[in-house]
Amino acid sequence: MIVQTVLIRWMKETRGEPYATSRNRHPAAFSLPAAIPSRAYPVQEEQVLVHRLAFLQTTKGFQPLSDTCEWLAVSSAGIPPGAKRLPGLTPKRYAQGTEVHFGYDPSFGKPVRSDYQSRLLNERVFVLREGEYGRILINGRHTIEEGSLYEHRTFNVWNVEDTSELEQNSVHREPDYMRTYLASLW
């Protein structure tokens, strides 16, 4: 399994047009880096490759902030919810595929996402069969000393055995499943 997170941050000066259009056109998925780290765990353990990308949007365009790649071990219960390595996302492998759960994490900012009974969001968003992929979108706002910091996060989850399968299926195709948690950010 491969998870790619794409984080875009911006401040008040790039909040409206034409910057919003530029953000909406920013790629939602990227090719994996050429140098993927070796697997960190024994082959018999379930692992997920996590590729994290972060960008800052300024009046001059998008500045890359980080691009990291690491392997995480996944137990039969999945990656624990709230794990700071992959906040909000909990993939669980089953015989019929990978069940992906998503929950609100404070690192996403405001507004807080909840279910219809005022509990913090924590729900199954999709089940991926072999070779399928899903995308989750969420945005948020943080109050900092300089004002408000806005964020848009994309989680791409591919249910593939290894990275070579991802290149064969093309990273840039439309996802099989998509879930959005986008709110109006004032």
C-alpha positions as CSV (number, residue, x, y, z in Angstrom):
1,M,0.0,0.0,0.0
2,I,1.2,3.5,-0.8
3,V,-0.1,6.7,0.8
4,Q,0.8,10.1,-0.5
5,T,-0.1,13.3,1.3
6,V,0.0,16.7,-0.4
7,L,-0.2,19.7,1.8
8,I,-0.6,23.3,0.5
9,R,-0.4,26.2,3.0
10,W,-1.1,29.9,2.4
11,M,-1.7,33.1,4.3
12,K,-4.2,36.0,3.9
13,E,-2.3,37.7,1.0
14,T,-2.9,34.7,-1.3
15,R,-6.4,33.9,0.0
16,G,-8.6,35.1,-2.9
17,E,-8.3,35.3,-6.7
18,P,-6.2,34.7,-8.7
19,Y,-4.4,32.5,-6.1
20,A,-7.4,30.3,-5.4
21,T,-7.6,29.3,-9.1
22,S,-3.9,28.5,-9.0
23,R,-4.4,26.3,-5.9
24,N,-7.3,24.5,-7.6
25,R,-5.0,23.7,-10.5
26,H,-2.2,22.5,-8.4
27,P,-1.5,18.7,-8.9
28,A,-3.3,16.5,-6.5
29,A,-0.9,13.6,-7.0
30,F,2.8,13.4,-7.8
31,S,5.2,10.7,-9.1
32,L,7.1,8.9,-6.4
33,P,10.7,9.9,-5.8
34,A,13.3,8.0,-7.7
35,A,15.1,7.0,-4.5
36,I,12.6,5.2,-2.4
37,P,14.1,4.1,0.9
38,S,14.6,0.4,1.5
39,R,11.8,-1.4,3.4
40,A,12.4,-0.9,7.1
41,Y,10.6,-4.0,8.4
42,P,10.8,-7.7,7.7
43,V,9.2,-8.8,4.4
44,Q,6.4,-10.8,6.2
45,E,5.1,-7.7,8.0
46,E,2.6,-5.5,6.3
47,Q,4.0,-2.1,5.4
48,V,2.8,1.1,3.9
49,L,5.0,3.5,2.0
50,V,4.2,7.1,3.0
51,H,5.3,9.9,0.7
52,R,4.7,13.4,2.1
53,L,4.9,16.6,0.1
54,A,4.3,20.1,1.5
55,F,4.1,23.5,-0.4
56,L,3.7,27.1,0.6
57,Q,1.8,29.3,-1.8
58,T,3.1,32.9,-1.9
59,T,2.3,35.8,-4.3
60,K,5.3,34.5,-6.4
61,G,3.9,30.9,-6.7
62,F,4.4,27.6,-4.9
63,Q,7.5,27.0,-2.8
64,P,8.3,23.3,-1.9
65,L,8.6,22.9,1.9
66,S,9.3,19.2,2.2
67,D,9.4,15.9,0.3
68,T,9.9,12.8,2.4
69,C,9.4,9.1,2.0
70,E,9.3,6.4,4.7
71,W,7.9,2.9,5.4
72,L,5.5,2.4,8.3
73,A,4.6,-1.0,9.8
74,V,0.9,-1.8,9.7
75,S,-0.5,-4.2,12.3
76,S,-3.7,-6.2,11.7
77,A,-5.5,-3.3,13.4
78,G,-4.0,-0.8,11.0
79,I,-2.0,2.3,11.8
80,P,-3.3,3.5,15.1
81,P,-5.6,6.5,14.9
82,G,-4.0,9.7,15.9
83,A,-0.5,8.5,15.0
84,K,1.4,11.6,14.2
85,R,3.1,9.9,11.3
86,L,-0.2,9.7,9.4
87,P,-2.8,11.8,11.2
88,G,-6.5,11.1,10.5
89,L,-5.9,8.1,8.2
90,T,-6.2,4.5,9.3
91,P,-5.9,1.8,6.6
92,K,-6.7,-1.8,7.5
93,R,-6.0,-4.8,5.3
94,Y,-8.6,-7.4,4.9
95,A,-8.9,-10.4,2.6
96,Q,-11.2,-8.6,0.3
97,G,-9.1,-5.4,0.2
98,T,-8.0,-2.4,2.3
99,E,-10.6,-0.6,4.4
100,V,-9.7,3.1,4.8
101,H,-11.0,5.0,7.8
102,F,-10.6,8.8,8.1
103,G,-11.0,10.8,11.3
104,Y,-10.6,14.4,12.3
105,D,-7.2,15.3,13.8
106,P,-6.5,18.6,15.5
107,S,-3.5,19.2,13.2
108,F,-6.2,19.8,10.4
109,G,-7.2,23.1,12.0
110,K,-10.7,24.6,12.2
111,P,-13.5,24.0,11.7
112,V,-13.6,20.8,13.6
113,R,-15.2,18.0,11.6
114,S,-17.8,15.9,13.4
115,D,-20.5,13.4,12.6
116,Y,-24.3,14.0,12.9
117,Q,-24.2,13.2,16.6
118,S,-21.5,15.8,17.5
119,R,-18.7,13.2,17.8
120,L,-15.4,13.9,16.2
121,L,-15.4,12.6,12.6
122,N,-14.2,9.0,12.4
123,E,-15.7,6.9,9.6
124,R,-15.0,4.4,6.9
125,V,-14.5,6.3,3.7
126,F,-13.9,3.5,1.2
127,V,-12.7,-0.1,0.6
128,L,-10.0,-0.5,-2.0
129,R,-9.6,-3.7,-3.9
130,E,-6.2,-4.6,-5.4
131,G,-5.0,-2.0,-7.8
132,E,-7.6,0.7,-6.8
133,Y,-6.9,4.0,-5.3
134,G,-8.9,6.6,-3.4
135,R,-8.4,10.3,-2.5
136,I,-9.5,12.3,0.5
137,L,-9.5,16.1,0.6
138,I,-9.7,18.2,3.8
139,N,-9.0,21.9,4.5
140,G,-8.5,23.9,7.6
141,R,-7.5,27.2,9.2
142,H,-5.0,27.8,12.0
143,T,-4.7,31.0,14.0
144,I,-1.1,32.1,14.4
145,E,0.6,35.3,15.5
146,E,0.8,36.6,12.0
147,G,-2.9,36.0,11.3
148,S,-4.5,32.9,9.8
149,L,-2.7,30.1,8.1
150,Y,-4.8,28.1,5.7
151,E,-4.3,24.5,4.6
152,H,-5.5,22.1,2.0
153,R,-4.6,18.4,2.4
154,T,-4.9,15.6,-0.1
155,F,-4.5,12.0,0.9
156,N,-3.9,9.6,-2.0
157,V,-4.2,5.9,-1.0
158,W,-3.1,3.2,-3.5
159,N,-3.8,-0.5,-2.8
160,V,-0.8,-2.0,-4.7
161,E,1.8,-4.5,-3.7
162,D,4.8,-2.5,-4.6
163,T,5.8,0.8,-6.1
164,S,6.4,-0.6,-9.6
165,E,2.7,-1.3,-9.9
166,L,1.9,2.3,-9.2
167,E,4.1,3.5,-12.1
168,Q,2.4,1.0,-14.5
169,N,-1.1,2.2,-13.5
170,S,0.0,5.9,-13.6
171,V,-0.1,8.1,-10.6
172,H,-2.1,10.8,-12.4
173,R,-5.2,8.9,-13.3
174,E,-8.5,9.8,-11.6
175,P,-9.1,8.0,-8.3
176,D,-11.6,5.2,-8.1
177,Y,-13.1,6.7,-4.9
178,M,-13.1,10.2,-3.6
179,R,-14.2,11.8,-0.3
180,T,-14.2,15.5,0.5
181,Y,-14.3,17.4,3.8
182,L,-14.0,20.9,2.5
183,A,-15.4,23.7,4.5
184,S,-15.7,27.5,4.0
185,L,-12.6,29.1,5.6
186,W,-13.2,32.6,6.6
